[in-house]
Structures are given as structure tokens and as C-alpha cells.
Amino acid sequence: MAQVKGRHFYQAQSLVVELNLAATDHDVDRWVKVKLLFVRGVADEKSQPGKHDWAVFLTTGCHLEDSAILEIYALRWGIEVYFKEAKQHLGWLKEQSIHYSVYLASIHLTALRFCILLFAQYEQGMTSFGACRTRMKDTMYTMDFASRLWILFRALILGALNELQEEYGEAMTRILELIDQKVKDYFVQVMQMDSFTLRMKATSEVT
């Protein structure tokens, strides 16, 4: 009985055998040494394991310890997590174009999003990748809502100031410019949304 770096205890038995890689009986024999590792987790409620409780691992690294084989295999969990996140939440190949360059860009952008989330998870000291993603997604929703809300408020303010335009002239234009600048400064400081992004969003809303 052994344990892998703080994980659950397991029972294992390994042996080194020779495997013939020849595809048919007529091909030249190609014997290679491989290590077979039979392993099962220890479950307190199940004293007699069944045939489906055991897993077998095969490796050409016959020198590897049993625990090292399991640790290497455990690394695939991170790969599975990446592809699950990429497909479900990070826009993996979700573009509407089927052009090769678009697919290539999508793959790289997805990887960048994943790396940014990993960095945010590390910086914020969060143990769950999913929790970090959800938190960032909520922040993005807040940013989007705030920017859209400002577009509405600006239209209302502009409508009110237009009625005073004839009386106060350029003063009203200056007031609106000051209001715009204050709001842009707020987005840059608090939500990290620059004036270019705001301008692009305002343009898209109008069109």
C-alpha cells in the first residue's frame, strides 16, 4: 500500500514484461520491454475489490517507480480541465467563420484567455479555477452594464443640455466634454476600460 503526494492511498502491483509489436504473425518480431502497473484506490467500505476496481497502466519507462507513473498520469487531468474550459467557457472555435486563419486565431486566443485566468487565480490566491472564471465573468458583466448605462444617461443629459444650448452656447458643449472626461476617467481607474473602448461601444450602440 502506498500514497501519491498527499492523495488517497492505493494498492498496486507492477511487473516488467516483453511485448511483441509485430502486427501479424508474418511480420518480424519486435519485442520491447514494458512495465505494467495494476492499481486500485483503497475504499474503506469495500474490502474485496472486484475486477472493475483495478486499472492498468502501461509504460516503456520500466525504470519508473509506481508512484512516479501515477503522478505522470495525473498530469493529464490539467489537460482535460483546459479543453473543458476552452470548449464551454473560453470561446474555443466558436467564431462564425470557417476560414483556417480564424480557427488558428481562435485557438491562440483561447489559450491566452486561459493563461490570463490562471494568472488571475494565482494573483488572487483562489484555489478554484472555475470560481476565478465566474468572478471575472461577473466583473465583465458589470463593466458591460455600466458602460451601457452610461450611454443611456449621456443621451438623457445631452437631451437636457440641448435645450440650454441656444442660451449658453459653447458653455454647454464644455460642460458635456467635462462630464465625458470624468466618466472616462472613472472607467479607466475603477474598471480598466479606456476611452477608446467606450467610444467603440458607443458607436456600436448607435449603429
Secondary structure, DSSP 4 states (H G I P E B T S, - for coil): -EESTTS-EEEEEEEEEEEE--SSTTSPP-EEEEEEEEEEE--TT-SS--GGG-EEEEES-TTS-HHHHHHHHHTHHHHHHHHHHHHHTS-TT--S---HHHHHHHHHHHHHHHHHHHHHHHHHT-S-HHHHHHHHHHHHHHHHHHHHHHHHHHHHHHHHHHTTHHHHTHHHHHHHHHHHHHHHHHIIIII---HHHHHHHHHHHH-
